[in-house]
């Protein structure tokens, strides 16, 4: 047998293996899009873990310990912002480029990313993938049954939605970078360095990650209100979600044409922003370690900045570890809610909170159904909202107990950092940087589950859904 024939046979075998692998990925994408999404997300984390472990990724040229590389990969792909190393000084320029690429990939969202990759593999967007992407446009309908096209993106518009995701990310980050560049120059950053830091800050704000490229973090910009306002605007645009951006792009300010999802997202987001700022102002105005040492204007502005960042932004001017215990509780509540569905933000989502609040209000009023803006919210959406809250609270409780037992740290600090990880916020009391390796793995898993989403994760590991063609007798247990 000649060497040429061996090469040909080897090539054919590799081609056959590759073809079978592609076919298997295609079948998985079509048969179980949610499992395919989790697989893709997990693969990305493993890839970036390997890349962060390279000596070239570290500033000192040494191999980064596995726990730190894994945690950084999870935090980057999950656009969280927590870190076990000093992100500004530990990584080399190559490492910072990895962070920049990773957060933008993660910002596309696990479901949207899986839909795009499924499209590439299958060469077409099948019905299941269309339903998946349509579900990502309104995750409150992550359930079986008919789709109300008045409250979600029509299947024929899924391609436009996916295009909007990529295009809006590119355009918004570019605009933010242009706005941030002059402020970097004014604050003493040289012109060449600013060319890198401007898009880096833009990406970290729009993706709601919160990493900073300079060692001092936002301290040099503490008095630059324009710079901080641009960061808040980027966080807001990233946190409202791509479906809302899609709706605003299509209908602009024609409020009557907005979907119910868009209205609930924007209204709840604005309410939480102002209420959070007011509460932080009330609780911290006399704390000399945070807002108490500032004048009236600075105190007010920083209260709003803190309110915006606890929703998922992750940037901070004040030392989070110096906040009063009551403020940590409020911050934990805001982080748990998070931002909009199908956004770069985490948490249980503002629409989940809105649906539950409307359900409570309707029950108090004795209404037979939950209604908002002339629309009825079906009971299965309410069940999904309850499930998201229950699963989220369970994950946080288990993670808090485990990390608290491993570290023996004050439970309020553990709870804050765990919720920050689950909700992919990135704020920390300082505990995360001191965690032992077992606790690092627990928090990394918490971040992964928070970013993938409890509903998606449950659907990915659940058995194939079964249709039930009968109904059982009704019996009402006593509740309350």
Secondary structure, DSSP 8 states (H G I E B T S, - for coil): --HHHHHHHHHHHHHHHHHHHHHHHHHHHHH-HHHHHHHHHHHHHHHHHHHHHSGGGBTTSS---HHHHHHHHHHHHTT----SS-HHHHB-HHHHHHHHHHHHHHHT-HHHHHHHHHHHHHSS--HHHHHHHHHHHTGGG-SSS---GGGS--GGGHHHHHHHHHHHHHHHHHHHHHHHHHHHHHTT--HHHHHHHHHHHHHHHHTT----SSTTTTGGGTT-HHHHHHHHHHHHHHHH-HHHHHHHHHHTT-GGGS-HHHHHHHHHHHHHHHHHHHHHHHHHTT-TTTTTTS-HHHHHHHHHHHHHIIIII---SS-GGGS-HHHHHHHHHHHHH-S-TTSS--SS-HHHHHHHHHHHHHHHHT-SSEEETTEEE-HHHHHHHHHHHHHHHHHHHHHHHHHHHHH---HHHHHHHHHHHHTT----SS-GGG--HHHHHHHHHHHHHHHH-HHHHHHHHS-------S----------
